[in-house]
Amino acid sequence: MRIFLAGASGVIGQRLVPRLVRAGHVVGGMTRSPGKAEQLAGLGAEPIVCDVYDREALVRAVRDFAPDVVMNQLTDLPDEAARLGEYTELNARVRTEGNRNVIEAARRSGSPKIMVQSIAWRPPARSGRSGAPAVEELERSVLAEGGVVLRYGQFYGPGTYYEQEIPGEPRVHIDRAADRTVELLDEPSGVVVVTD
């Protein structure tokens, strides 16, 4: 299959690219950072530099790649867990506006299957409109397109916030999450919980 992977340079994206390529798929790895294109090429992806908030550029990028699957693994999170609170609104925006643009790009390129990263826990009430409502909008919109929602547990392992410790449940080792995601490419529309 041809897989357009938005968020290819992220924590799970970097693990997905080589696994998808080994499985025989052609991966278009999208990143907004030109500096990460070479890294994605080294992992086996065709690098695609594009900002999810530039809707028309995203539509062109997806249409040009002509994917069978559009996989949205985008997040907007800090490198340090201690700064997560500062990124609540940014991450909510990528789940709402960013995901709407991904869906529109998929629609305008022949409506390939959509898969999206979500979470297997409920955001804290203090996160207000940017928490649970953003997650609910993300999931509802993808399911309305006949897509697959991947509710991941908290990632742990190399490159995650939990490199040296195991977080509370729900959780999933980052490599297990990537393996399971590749296995789910043919999954019918619905919600799949990906945890240990």
Rosetta silent file (secondary structure, phi, psi, omega in degrees, C-alpha in Angstrom):
SEQUENCE: MRIFLAGASGVIGQRLVPRLVRAGHVVGGMTRSPGKAEQLAGLGAEPIVCDVYDREALVRAVRDFAPDVVMNQLTDLPDEAARLGEYTELNARVRTEGNRNVIEAARRSGSPKIMVQSIAWRPPARSGRSGAPAVEELERSVLAEGGVVLRYGQFYGPGTYYEQEIPGEPRVHIDRAADRTVELLDEPSGVVVVTD
SCORE:     score description
SCORE:     0.000 S_00000001
   1 L     0.000  159.406  172.527    0.000    0.000    0.000 S_00000001
   2 E  -100.093  121.453 -173.518    0.909    3.642   -0.330 S_00000001
   3 E  -120.708  118.165  174.925    0.766    5.246    3.106 S_00000001
   4 E   -89.809  111.988 -174.516    0.834    8.988    3.697 S_00000001
   5 E  -107.629  102.632  175.793    2.143    9.323    7.247 S_00000001
   6 E   -82.561  127.350 -174.961    1.559   12.734    8.834 S_00000001
   7 L    92.301   28.091 -174.457    3.805   13.080   11.856 S_00000001
   8 L   -66.914  -23.455 -178.968    6.459   10.764   10.440 S_00000001
   9 L   -94.311    3.819  178.628    9.280   12.391   12.397 S_00000001
  10 L   -77.308 -178.686 -175.512    7.500   12.072   15.750 S_00000001
  11 L   -57.070  -49.689  179.599    8.165    9.481   18.449 S_00000001
  12 L   -82.652  -32.475  179.577    5.928    6.783   16.950 S_00000001
  13 H   -56.800  -43.086  179.945    6.337    7.993   13.354 S_00000001
  14 H   -62.725  -26.481  178.157   10.075    7.286   13.424 S_00000001
  15 H   -87.538  -29.547 -179.925    9.319    3.712   14.453 S_00000001
  16 H   -71.107  -41.555 -174.555    6.486    3.242   11.977 S_00000001
  17 H   -53.506  -56.441 -178.256    8.390    4.253    8.843 S_00000001
  18 H   -64.644  -32.478  179.033   10.948    1.401    8.827 S_00000001
  19 H   -67.571  -42.197  178.791    8.333   -1.151    9.902 S_00000001
  20 H   -65.506  -41.552  179.729    5.968   -0.104    7.114 S_00000001
  21 H   -64.479  -44.351  177.871    8.778   -0.161    4.556 S_00000001
  22 H   -60.359  -31.424  179.908    9.899   -3.642    5.712 S_00000001
  23 L   -79.412   -0.183  175.125    6.300   -4.799    5.297 S_00000001
  24 L    97.294    6.657 -178.806    6.474   -3.740    1.638 S_00000001
  25 L   -89.154  155.107  173.499    4.597   -0.444    1.810 S_00000001
  26 E   -98.769  125.294 -174.024    5.605    2.848    0.189 S_00000001
  27 E  -113.759  124.618  168.604    5.635    5.589    2.824 S_00000001
  28 E   -95.785  108.488 -175.195    5.269    9.302    2.228 S_00000001
  29 E   -95.437  108.964 -178.444    6.640   10.727    5.468 S_00000001
  30 E   -89.991  134.893  172.197    5.275   14.185    6.203 S_00000001
  31 E  -143.105  150.924  176.321    7.067   16.609    8.503 S_00000001
  32 L   -87.278   -8.185 -175.614    6.807   20.376    8.826 S_00000001
  33 L  -101.069  111.694  178.235   10.550   20.594    9.469 S_00000001
  34 H   -55.928  -30.393 -179.712   12.797   20.707    6.381 S_00000001
  35 H   -66.659  -15.773 -178.642   15.674   19.626    8.643 S_00000001
  36 H   -98.323   -2.181 -178.613   14.006   16.266    9.251 S_00000001
  37 H   -62.167  -42.750 -179.022   13.559   15.326    5.581 S_00000001
  38 H   -64.548  -40.222  177.801   16.971   13.673    5.359 S_00000001
  39 H   -60.715  -43.657 -179.915   16.292   11.658    8.508 S_00000001
  40 H   -65.342  -39.469  176.912   12.997   10.400    7.044 S_00000001
  41 H   -62.030  -39.220  178.161   14.711    9.456    3.778 S_00000001
  42 H   -63.989  -27.798  177.905   17.246    7.504    5.831 S_00000001
  43 H   -81.955  -12.365  177.943   14.390    5.578    7.454 S_00000001
  44 L   111.112    3.561 -179.678   13.039    4.654    4.014 S_00000001
  45 L   -90.260  159.810  166.181   10.274    7.221    3.518 S_00000001
  46 E   -87.248  108.475 -175.849    9.725    9.624    0.662 S_00000001
  47 E   -65.338  136.882  176.656   10.055   12.895    2.627 S_00000001
  48 E  -130.215  111.536 -179.680    7.195   15.363    2.269 S_00000001
  49 E   -93.105  116.817 -175.516    7.730   18.764    3.890 S_00000001
  50 L  -161.218  144.727  176.795    4.362   20.331    4.603 S_00000001
  51 L   -97.891  127.134 -177.378    2.588   22.162    7.415 S_00000001
  52 L   -60.904  -21.922 -179.083   -0.749   20.622    8.392 S_00000001
  53 L   -85.233   -6.427  173.985   -2.180   24.119    8.867 S_00000001
  54 L   -95.936   86.500 -170.651   -1.559   25.026    5.220 S_00000001
  55 H   -56.328  -47.241 -176.258   -4.661   23.260    3.925 S_00000001
  56 H   -67.003  -37.831  176.508   -4.092   23.774    0.197 S_00000001
  57 H   -65.215  -38.607  178.935   -0.455   22.673    0.387 S_00000001
  58 H   -66.323  -42.846  177.506   -1.552   19.598    2.346 S_00000001
  59 H   -58.084  -45.486  178.917   -4.245   18.792   -0.218 S_00000001
  60 H   -62.438  -43.068 -177.955   -1.630   19.000   -2.996 S_00000001
  61 H   -63.220  -44.566 -179.858    0.841   16.853   -1.052 S_00000001
  62 H   -68.295  -44.865 -179.787   -1.697   14.104   -0.362 S_00000001
  63 H   -60.571  -43.608 -179.673   -3.096   14.223   -3.902 S_00000001
  64 H   -64.089  -35.464 -178.987    0.401   14.034   -5.417 S_00000001
  65 H   -77.370  -27.260  178.774    1.321   11.034   -3.265 S_00000001
  66 L    53.795   63.195 -175.364   -1.977    9.233   -4.092 S_00000001
  67 L   -80.426  157.435  168.341   -2.163    7.146   -0.901 S_00000001
  68 L   -87.122  -29.117 -179.270   -4.246    4.098   -0.059 S_00000001
  69 E  -136.228  135.455  169.372   -4.064    5.115    3.611 S_00000001
  70 E  -109.250  116.564 -179.242   -3.643    8.493    5.287 S_00000001
  71 E  -109.192  119.111 -178.481   -2.269    7.974    8.787 S_00000001
  72 E  -100.100  101.636  176.327   -2.437   10.957   11.129 S_00000001
  73 L  -110.920   26.513 -177.398    0.118   10.546   13.927 S_00000001
  74 L   -75.515  136.736  168.305    0.440   14.295   14.509 S_00000001
  75 L  -140.164  165.725  172.406    0.837   15.771   17.967 S_00000001
  76 L  -131.109   87.962 -173.751    2.228   19.073   19.182 S_00000001
  77 L  -127.718  152.881  179.956    4.011   18.199   22.406 S_00000001
  78 L   -77.113  165.201  176.172    7.192   19.458   24.115 S_00000001
  79 L   -72.128  -28.314 -178.889   10.388   17.471   24.435 S_00000001
  80 L  -108.061  130.260 -179.288   10.158   17.635   28.245 S_00000001
  81 H   -58.641  -30.830 -178.095    7.145   16.217   30.095 S_00000001
  82 H   -62.135  -19.075 -177.961    7.378   19.040   32.654 S_00000001
  83 H  -100.799    8.246 -176.997    6.232   21.469   29.936 S_00000001
  84 H   -53.265  -41.341 -178.079    3.144   19.509   28.819 S_00000001
  85 H   -58.271  -31.852 -179.822    0.758   22.045   30.344 S_00000001
  86 H   -70.436  -17.488 -173.535    2.163   24.773   28.095 S_00000001
  87 H  -106.287    6.700 -176.448    1.224   22.746   25.008 S_00000001
  88 H   -55.550  -49.513 -177.971   -2.400   21.913   25.828 S_00000001
  89 H   -68.398  -38.644  179.602   -3.858   24.430   23.363 S_00000001
  90 H   -63.875  -43.299 -179.539   -1.299   23.613   20.646 S_00000001
  91 H   -69.645  -35.334  176.191   -1.999   19.897   20.856 S_00000001
  92 H   -63.765  -38.044 -179.729   -5.751   20.542   20.854 S_00000001
  93 H   -64.624  -40.478  179.966   -5.334   22.609   17.681 S_00000001
  94 H   -68.198  -30.393  178.407   -3.542   19.784   15.867 S_00000001
  95 H   -74.594  -26.677 -176.717   -6.344   17.406   16.938 S_00000001
  96 H  -102.512  -78.011 -178.459   -9.063   19.713   15.651 S_00000001
  97 H   -60.027  -45.527 -179.862   -7.956   22.118   12.908 S_00000001
  98 H   -60.378  -45.842 -179.658   -5.018   19.935   11.871 S_00000001
  99 H   -67.350  -36.305  175.698   -7.137   16.800   11.678 S_00000001
 100 H   -59.572  -39.906  178.860   -9.877   18.630    9.742 S_00000001
 101 H   -67.546  -38.276  176.640   -7.245   19.558    7.163 S_00000001
 102 H   -61.765  -44.696  179.555   -6.026   15.947    6.967 S_00000001
 103 H   -62.728  -44.623  179.499   -9.597   14.771    6.376 S_00000001
 104 H   -61.739  -41.959  178.631  -10.185   17.420    3.709 S_00000001
 105 H   -63.073  -39.795  177.751   -6.940   16.435    1.960 S_00000001
 106 H   -64.567  -45.244  178.970   -8.011   12.780    2.022 S_00000001
 107 H   -57.646  -43.058 -174.828  -11.442   13.627    0.599 S_00000001
 108 L   -82.998    4.628  177.073   -9.919   15.662   -2.216 S_00000001
 109 L  -124.482   27.972  175.177   -7.470   12.894   -3.148 S_00000001
 110 L    99.353    8.990  177.377   -9.909   10.032   -3.655 S_00000001
 111 L    55.292   58.711  172.334  -10.936    9.314   -0.041 S_00000001
 112 L   -68.000  166.796  176.855   -8.262    6.837    1.058 S_00000001
 113 E   -61.862  141.262  177.973   -8.676    5.144    4.421 S_00000001
 114 E  -112.848  134.271  172.927   -7.879    7.415    7.381 S_00000001
 115 E  -125.528  141.133 -175.209   -6.213    6.237   10.594 S_00000001
 116 E  -137.609  144.658  174.944   -5.631    8.633   13.496 S_00000001
 117 E   -79.664  129.791  172.253   -3.745    8.672   16.782 S_00000001
 118 E  -134.017 -167.801 -176.101   -5.874    9.167   19.864 S_00000001
 119 E  -123.998  149.068 -176.217   -5.493    8.385   23.558 S_00000001
 120 L   -94.097   16.571  176.753   -6.765    5.514   25.717 S_00000001
 121 L  -137.045  162.569  179.530   -7.493    7.743   28.723 S_00000001
 122 L   -89.279  130.323  178.396   -9.721   10.725   29.369 S_00000001
 123 L   -60.654  151.865  179.830   -7.921   14.083   29.526 S_00000001
 124 L   -63.156  147.102 -177.914   -8.099   15.833   32.910 S_00000001
 125 H   -58.107  -31.871 -177.007  -11.084   18.115   33.455 S_00000001
 126 H   -64.847  -14.853  179.980   -8.740   21.086   34.057 S_00000001
 127 H   -79.758   -4.426  172.457   -7.762   21.020   30.382 S_00000001
 128 H    54.871 -140.445 -176.938  -11.238   22.395   29.545 S_00000001
 129 H   -61.697  -24.483 -176.636  -12.249   22.800   25.905 S_00000001
 130 H   -83.736   -9.105 -178.509   -8.771   21.858   24.749 S_00000001
 131 L   -93.452 -104.421 -175.890   -8.867   18.443   26.443 S_00000001
 132 H   -55.824  -42.970 -179.969  -11.714   15.974   26.114 S_00000001
 133 H   -59.697  -37.325  179.285  -13.704   18.012   23.541 S_00000001
 134 H   -66.823  -40.973  178.447  -10.698   18.104   21.175 S_00000001
 135 H   -65.458  -43.032 -179.793  -10.190   14.342   21.505 S_00000001
 136 H   -62.873  -41.905  178.552  -13.914   13.728   20.980 S_00000001
 137 H   -63.484  -44.532  178.378  -13.968   15.914   17.846 S_00000001
 138 H   -55.294  -52.565 -176.477  -10.894   14.132   16.475 S_00000001
 139 H   -66.100  -46.509 -178.269  -12.414   10.686   16.964 S_00000001
 140 H   -59.009  -44.029 -176.219  -15.928   11.606   15.804 S_00000001
 141 H   -67.608  -37.432  179.190  -14.676   13.219   12.595 S_00000001
 142 H   -72.313  -40.502  177.927  -12.485   10.257   11.617 S_00000001
 143 H   -65.017  -34.015  177.887  -15.197    7.707   12.372 S_00000001
 144 H   -64.452  -23.123  177.826  -17.630    9.759   10.252 S_00000001
 145 L   -92.347    5.701 -177.660  -15.221    9.206    7.330 S_00000001
 146 L    77.105   23.443 -176.994  -15.178    5.443    7.920 S_00000001
 147 L   -90.634 -173.597 -177.598  -11.714    5.652    9.459 S_00000001
 148 E  -119.588  128.935  176.200   -9.900    3.934   12.299 S_00000001
 149 E  -100.716  122.697  178.817   -9.173    5.559   15.676 S_00000001
 150 E  -101.979  104.258  179.439   -6.075    4.188   17.403 S_00000001
 151 E   -90.831   98.172 -179.080   -6.383    4.824   21.141 S_00000001
 152 E   -83.617  144.427  166.981   -2.847    4.399   22.397 S_00000001
 153 L   -71.025  176.781  176.754   -1.873    4.000   26.032 S_00000001
 154 E   -63.008  128.469  179.508    0.887    6.250   27.371 S_00000001
 155 E   -71.023  140.108  169.172    4.025    5.545   25.390 S_00000001
 156 E  -139.441  160.224 -175.822    7.092    4.323   27.246 S_00000001
 157 L   115.968 -174.494 -174.949   10.511    3.213   26.074 S_00000001
 158 L   -55.268  131.268  176.552   13.307    4.947   24.118 S_00000001
 159 L    85.361   -2.055 -179.147   12.513    8.488   22.998 S_00000001
 160 L  -101.406  178.397  175.163    9.356    8.808   25.129 S_00000001
 161 L   -68.284  -19.854 -177.465    8.657   10.705   28.350 S_00000001
 162 L  -116.910   66.896  179.530    9.055    7.366   30.148 S_00000001
 163 L   -75.747  -37.308 -173.249   12.435    6.091   29.000 S_00000001
 164 L  -108.036   -5.721 -178.395   13.558    4.801   32.395 S_00000001
 165 L  -137.532  165.431  179.264   10.266    4.073   34.127 S_00000001
 166 L  -106.245  125.818 -179.237    6.919    2.505   33.329 S_00000001
 167 L   -75.496  170.332  174.719    3.897    4.818   33.559 S_00000001
 168 L   -66.971  167.741  178.865    0.558    3.917   35.051 S_00000001
 169 L   -76.921  153.026   -2.773   -2.089    2.249   32.923 S_00000001
 170 L   -76.611  143.725 -177.985   -3.176    2.551   30.224 S_00000001
 171 E  -146.745  161.922  176.568    0.278    2.244   28.701 S_00000001
 172 E  -155.885  135.380  175.556    2.051    0.681   25.740 S_00000001
 173 E   -64.956  138.518 -174.607    5.709    0.240   24.865 S_00000001
 174 H   -56.981  -37.838  179.456    6.500    2.453   21.878 S_00000001
 175 H   -71.165  -36.908  175.929    7.781   -0.477   19.794 S_00000001
 176 H   -64.553  -40.199  178.638    4.689   -2.559   20.585 S_00000001
 177 H   -61.222  -43.534 -179.882    2.521    0.403   19.576 S_00000001
 178 H   -66.819  -44.253  178.332    4.327    0.671   16.230 S_00000001
 179 H   -58.531  -46.557 -177.032    4.134   -3.089   15.577 S_00000001
 180 H   -65.140  -36.872  179.558    0.431   -3.144   16.399 S_00000001
 181 H   -62.168  -43.439  178.051   -0.267   -0.135   14.165 S_00000001
 182 H   -61.836  -39.606  179.467    1.247   -1.907   11.154 S_00000001
 183 H   -65.034  -22.965 -173.406   -0.911   -4.957   11.945 S_00000001
 184 L   -94.303    7.486 -177.118   -4.032   -2.755   11.953 S_00000001
 185 L   -57.794  -31.754 -179.311   -3.726   -1.352    8.419 S_00000001
 186 L   -96.242    8.008 -177.840   -6.595   -3.538    7.207 S_00000001
 187 L   -62.016  136.614  175.120   -8.766   -2.912   10.274 S_00000001
 188 L   -70.419  168.182 -178.975  -12.372   -1.929    9.474 S_00000001
 189 L   -54.682  137.467  178.126  -13.746    1.388   10.665 S_00000001
 190 E   152.969 -169.501 -179.671  -13.934    1.728   14.418 S_00000001
 191 E  -108.010  131.555  176.947  -11.947    2.308   17.588 S_00000001
 192 E  -122.829  126.754  176.631   -8.988    0.104   18.505 S_00000001
 193 E   -90.463  126.357 -178.419   -7.321    0.340   21.924 S_00000001
 194 E  -114.649   96.224 -179.815   -3.563   -0.218   21.699 S_00000001
 195 L  -137.728  168.269  176.635   -2.175   -0.996   25.161 S_00000001
 196 L   -64.760    0.000    0.000    0.094   -3.557   26.801 S_00000001
